[in-house]
Every structure is written in structure tokens, then in C-alpha cells.
Amino acid sequence: MKQHFYLLCLVCLASPLFTSAQEAPVKKLNQVNVIHKKIVKIKADTLSNTLKLQQPLLLLPQNIISVSAGLLQQQGVLELKDAARNASGIYFGYNSTPFDNSAAVQIRGFNAYTTLNGMSRRFNYGASIDDEALIENIEFVKGPAGFLNAFGEPGGSVNIVTKTPGQKLLNVVQTAGSFNLYRIAADIGSAVRKKGFSYRFNIAYQHRDSYLNDLRTNKYVAAPVLQYNFSPNTFVLAEYNLVRGETENGSAIVKVRSEADMLKGPISTNYSSAYGLPTSFTQNETGRIYAVHKFNKNWQLTSQSSYLSSPYSNWNMTSKGSLVNFDASGNTRRRASLARGAGQTFSSQLFANGNFKTGFVKHQLLLGADYTNSRDSLSLNNGKIEFPYNQFNPVNAVNPEQVRQTTRLTRINNNTFLKSAFVYDNVQLLNKLSLTLGARYSWYTNEKATTNAKGITKTSNYSQKALSPRAALTYLVDTATSVFFLYDQSFVPQSGQKAIVANTGEVTGAAPVDPQRGNDLELGIKRKWFNSRLLTTVNGFHTVKTNVLVADMVNEGYLKQIGQVTSNGIEADILGNITDNLSISANYTYVKATITKDIDPDQLGKEMPQTPQQLFNTWIQYGFLLRNKARLNLSVGQMTLIKRSTSEKGEYIPDFTKFDAGISYVQNKYFLRLIADNLTGKRYMSSGDIITGYPYEGRNFYYIDGDPFNVKVSIGIKF
């Protein structure tokens, strides 16, 4: 891995010798979705204002990829999972649901948080659910970013930017496809006035049956936005987002199979579903107030506050103590399992951006504060009544009244407070060299109550604080090329207790766990091509994370901090338009995330579970101009994941490569688009894990099947 990192450093230092200075001067560009000849622009050149930093991506000392709605529409993206292919190092863990909870996002070997317009979406047990109808841009931030939030994993985060008023429009899109997919969505908006009201309203309904037997899903989306401009420099925006997903007959899509049976048999086989189960649902309901005031061309003040309610209730059938599994005769006894939770999160941010000089030195200053209060709960329940079930003669129905009879195993309530203040200064030392210095100071408190099946409640209080510094250098080789070096720290507050164990092995007490800390070093090079329409980024990273928590398998009810995880890797991203007719999204990642310190020597060298060592994604579209200002677009894409680690040291789930394609016909007022996914019909694990010895002897594969071959046909009309 060191050789890879040193090679990257050499490439970064040598690249300026091979670059030219024939690009337009660097300047901040306003984000647009349409470029010359009405070609859809698939990337943004700057971050959204909700991510605070007001610099072109070329000058930001970090690998941040901003993907526009135009690219998502090219690919027929409906959920965050499908958009992850457009940035290096982004993948999903195996705890996804039929709606692909964004809580499962992982980056560089670590879990990743998602934010909505830069605001916290969940802290402990709230659910996250997304939909294309809300998304204007997705910003994939690799590495820590203290300028975003008070807490964050060292691997990175994902920010969803929602649709707001911009221009007058009325678009309706209707989609149909495999597995009884039907979807209709409308996007209505007005132009923003210099003074007065403007609006944007998105609404969508979607029905889809899973490739798994019996699973039926419905999704409802509504997102009205109202904006009032007091002047061109001052406005207030009020936004409400509702996304609700419902699943009939169960919600589990994870399978457990012995090594002999994994990826065998019909892909539709589903032992976890049953007619008679109550409806499962996941819901996000968000309200946001966002205000901006520009004092002049140099200073701007931004304030935003949001309230998120995120309840969920997930039902499925299990065998005792595990996913559904069978004895040698193919028999088991199934019972219901219910996971129910609710989260309420209030967040508020106030920050200022300013440009000023001290002598001949130019400063770009960001300073502010934020506050988050999250109240959430989790309840795990098992059914009281068991239902006989045979693998070879399944009766996939249960008595609706009996299956609702459950016993609560545990209930956890959290009340979390997080406050922070931050300041970052980007100092232009010379015409081509800038230095970024800054830090965030965070205060965290948590009140936690855990109630077991006997009704006994344990309460605990935790308090943590941390200073997270950031320093970076950016050198502008020419107007189109920059080289950056970054040092950044992350802070993830944690709650829980670790056991104090005597020499005899007896637990004599408990102590609060320490917060997770991450240290990240990065070196990279960015370059714009083809008159700034294409951006390439190559970077290497070295990240060390301490105080990682796992369940204490010896002392039940306690946690263990395994010590230290080190993640090293290389990333390469290509995103944008090469010509008016040709666009490309391509990326490659090599990452090795391993345990480097632990009290258990057997854990040393173990890779973090569900981390692919290599990821390679492409999506290329070429358009042909036709008569009457029409266009025919042909697209092809590929996704490859190699050497995906598991909970067992040195064990991996199978590699896979899948191919996708699309064709679309676009006129001024309408379009017709066909997307085909998994062209070869390859059977593969989209994600998974290996656990030895349970419930079957030998290796057990817990996994989610990737979608088989499927198609989506969409018709869109602009009124």
C-alpha cells in the first residue's frame, strides 16, 4: 500500500510538467443544469451554500464530487444507492432495506453519515429514506470535513441538496418497468423574483414489487417549497419534505445460506415474508427554514434550522435466534420479528462567509456555530407464537391476529445534545498558493435508558468534547490544475459502557466509552479539461481511526473498543462532458482498511467488514443530433467490486461485474428513455457477510442478491 501512496505522490508532483495553461481563469461559477446546445451538465463546479465553503471545487483541498440531477436522470436513478456509482469509494453495507436506507452508506472502510442540505438526518436510531423527486444535487465528500458538521466519520459523508425555486417549469414523468414498477412524478416551479414570492413543488407516487416473492412496496413523496425575496441579496425559504415507504408481507431482503446453497436456487425465494404480517413502513418528514442575507459582495450571513421526524416499523419472519434456517429435514418454526423506532431531530446552524485583506494577504473566512438535539428510540420484539414451516412445501401465510402478539426484548431511548463552534480561514499566501487553517470545538451529551424484557431499566449519562483541527495547502499550478495536501481530524461521539474486568475474568464495574477520533492525511491533484466541462481528481489518503466500538462477546451488554483501524488507498474520479455529445462518469478506488491495534492479537490485520478492496465504475453517454432539434442518446455503464471483506478474517464474498445500458430520445417538450440494468442477468451478491458456524456448520453467507435483469421505461413531458 505504501508503494501505491508513494507512486501517487510522485504523479501529483510530476503532473504539472505535463499540463498546459490554456484554460480560462479560475472563477466561481453559478450552478446550472443546461449548457451550450441544451446539453445536460452532469457535474457542479461549486458546493451548495448549505455546505458553507464558497470556493470552486478545483480549489478545495479535498476530493468532493458533486453530481447533478441531470446525470441521475440519464441513469434512471430513483434512490441514493443507484447514485453511489458516480463517486469513488462509495458503497452500501448489507443492512439495506427494500428502500435502501442511506444509513448503510460506507466510505473508505467506515460508516458514513448522510445529511439533507447540510443538516443532520439521524443520530442513533432514526431511519433515512430518499427519493429522486427531492434531489437537485448529491455531494459526495471523501474524508473528514469539520466545516460541515460537529460530528462525522473519517471516511466521508454524503449530502443531498433538495430542489428549490430556480426557473419556471412544469414537468411530468411517468415510469413503468420490471417487477410491476409504476411511478409518476411532477415537478412544478416558478422563477425566482428579485422581490416577492417564488415556489417549487415536487410530488411522486411509486409502486414496485420486489424480485423476492411476496414483497410489495409503495412510496409517497411530497415536497413543497416557498421562497420570499426581500431583495436580490436577501431571502427566506420554507421547505417541507415527506417521503414514506410502505412494504407489504415483510421487509427483510437479507438471506442466510450455507456455502453449498449460496447463490443457488430461484433468486425469488423468500423465507422471511408472509401474508398476514402487518404493513412495514419507513418515513422521513422534514421541515426547514433557510435564510440568506448578503451585506455586500464580500460578506454573507446564512441561517437554517430543520426538524426531522423519522419513525419506522419493520416486520419479518425469523427462526429462533436468527434469520429463517432449517434442520436436515427442511423444517423450522417461524415467528414474527418487529423492529420499531422513532427519531426526532432538531438542528440549527448560523454561519458567515467573508472576504477581506490584511495588507497584501487575502482571506476567505468561514465562522459559525451549530446545535443539534436528537431524541430517538428503538424497540426490538419477537413473536409469541411460532408457526411450523417447511422449506420444500412452504405455506407463506400466517394468522394476522396471532402474528401481532409479540414480546418486547429491549427498548433503548436516547436524548442527545451536540453543540459546536467553528472557524476556518483560507489565506492566499501567493498568487498560486493558499493555506487553509481552522478548527471546530464540539460539546456532546447523551442521556440513555435501556429497558430489558423483564422491565428493568438502566440509565446512563455521557459527556464528551473535542477539538478538531484542519490544515491544508493548495497550489494552483495553472488556471486549470491544482495540487493539494490536507490534514484533517474527525470526531464521532459515542455512548455505551465497557466492562472493567478483574484478573479472574469477573466484571467488577463499568466505564464510559471514549469518542472515536480520526486523523486523515491526503495528497491529490485536480484538473479541468475541455474548457472546464470535465474535472478529474486523483488522490491518496492515509486515515487512522481510534476507539472503534464492537459488541463485547464475552461480557454481554457491554461494548469493546477494538483500538485502531488504518485505512490507506487511492481514488481517481472523472466527471463531466468531453464534447457537446459525449459525457462520462468514471471512478476507481483501491482501499485497504485493517485493524492495526487491538487487545486481541488475532484481530490484527483483519479488514473492516463489507469493504471492497477495489471499486471500478463507468457511465458513458453519446448523443446524436437529429432533425427538429431532437437528440438520440446512447449510454453504457459498468460496475465492478473486487475482494469484499467480511466479519471473518481473510474471507471474502464473491467479486462481481455487471453491465447497464440506456437509450433515450429527447425533444424540446418531451423525452422517452429506456434503462436496462444487469444486461447479462448475472447472479451476484450486492452486499453481504460471512459468519462461521451459525446457523449451519461451516461458512454461512448473509447477503442480499443483486437485482436480476430489469428495465425501466420513462416518458417525460414539459408543459
C-alpha positions, 0 to 999 in steps of 0.5 A: 500500500505504501508503494501505491501512496508513494507512486501517487505522490510522485504523479501529483508532483510530476503532473504539472510538467505535463499540463498546459495553461490554456484554460480560462481563469479560475472563477466561481461559477453559478450552478446550472443544469443546461449548457451550450446546445441544451446539453445536460451538465452532469457535474457542479463546479461549486458546493451548495451554500448549505455546505458553507465553503464558497470556493470552486471545487478545483480549489478545495483541498479535498476530493468532493464530487458533486453530481447533478440531477441531470446525470441521475436522470440519464441513469434512471436513478430513483434512490441514493444507492443507484447514485453511489456509482458516480463517486469513488469509494462509495458503497452500501453495507448489507443492512439495506432495506427494500428502500435502501436506507442511506444509513448503510452508506460506507466510505473508505472502510467506515460508516458514513453519515448522510445529511439533507442540505447540510443538516443532520438526518439521524443520530442513533436510531432514526431511519433515512429514506430518499427519493429522486423527486427531492434531489437537485444535487448529491455531494459526495465528500471523501474524508473528514470535513469539520466545516460541515458538521460537529460530528462525522466519520473519517471516511466521508459523508454524503449530502443531498441538496433538495430542489428549490425555486430556480426557473419556471417549469412544469414537468411530468414523468411517468415510469413503468418497468420490471417487477410491476414498477409504476411511478409518476412524478411532477415537478412544478416551479416558478422563477425566482423574483428579485422581490416577492414570492417564488415556489417549487413543488415536487410530488411522486407516487411509486409502486414496485414489487420486489424480485423476492416473492411476496414483497410489495412496496409503495412510496409517497413523496411530497415536497413543497417549497416557498421562497420570499425575496426581500431583495436580490441579496436577501431571502427566506425559504420554507421547505417541507419534505415527506417521503414514506415507504410502505412494504407489504408481507415483510421487509427483510431482503437479507438471506442466510445460506450455507456455502453449498446453497449460496447463490443457488436456487430461484433468486425469488425465494423468500423465507422471511415474508408472509401474508398476514404480517402487518404493513412495514413502513419507513418515513422521513418528514422534514421541515426547514427554514433557510435564510440568506442575507448578503451585506455586500459582495464580500460578506454573507450571513446564512441561517437554517434550522430543520426538524426531522421526524423519522419513525419506522416499523419493520416486520419479518419472519425469523427462526429462533435466534436468527434469520429463517434456517432449517434442520436436515429435514427442511423444517423450522418454526417461524415467528414474527420479528418487529423492529420499531423506532422513532427519531426526532431531530432538531438542528440549527446552524448560523454561519458567515462567509467573508472576504477581506485583506490584511495588507497584501494577504487575502482571506476567505473566512468561514465562522459559525456555530451549530446545535443539534438535539436528537431524541430517538428510540428503538424497540426490538420484539419477537413473536409469541407464537411460532408457526411450523414451516417447511422449506420444500412445501412452504405455506407463506401465510400466517394468522394476522391476529396471532402474528401481532402478539409479540414480546418486547426484548429491549427498548433503548431511548436516547436524548442527545445534545451536540453543540459546536463552534467553528472557524476556518480561514483560507489565506492566499499566501501567493498568487498560486498558493493558499493555506487553509487553517481552522478548527471546530470545538464540539460539546456532546451529551447523551442521556440513555435508558435501556429497558430489558424484557423483564422491565428493568431499566438502566440509565446512563449519562455521557459527556464528551468534547473535542477539538478538531483541527484542519490544515491544508495547502493548495497550489494552483499550478495553472488556471486549470490544475491544482495540487493539494495536501490536507490534514484533517481530524474527525470526531464521532461521539459515542455512548455505551459502557465497557466492562472493567474486568478483574484478573479472574475474568469477573466484571467488577464495574463499568466505564464510559466509552471514549469518542472515536477520533480520526486523523486523515492525511491526503495528497491529490491533484485536480484538473479541468479539461475541455474548457472546464466541462470535465474535472478529474481528481486523483488522490491518496489518503492515509486515515487512522481511526481510534476507539472503534466500538464492537459488541463485547462477546464475552461480557454481554451488554457491554461494548469493546473498543477494538483500538485502531483501524488504518485505512490507506488507498487511492481514488481517481474520479472523472466527471463531466462532458468531453464534447457537446455529445459525449459525457462520462462518469468514471471512478476507481478506488483501491482501499485497504482498511485493517485493524492495526491495534487491538487487545486481541492479537488475532484481530490484527490485520483483519479488514473492516467488514463489507469493504471492497478492496477495489471499486471500478465504475463507468457511465458513458453517454453519446448523443446524436443530433437529429432533425427538429432539434431532437437528440438520440442518446446512447449510454453504457455503464459498468460496475465492478467490486473486487475482494469484499471483506467480511466479519471473518478474517481473510474471507471474502464474498464473491467479486462481481461485474455487471453491465447497464445500458440506456437509450433515450430520445429527447425533444424540446417538450418531451423525452422517452428513455429506456434503462436496462440494468444487469444486461447479462442477468448475472447472479451476484451478491450486492452486499453481504457477510460471512459468519462461521458456524451459525446457523449451519456448520461451516461458512454461512453467507448473509447477503442480499442478491443483486437485482436480476435483469430489469428495465425501466421505461420513462416518458417525460413531458414539459408543459 
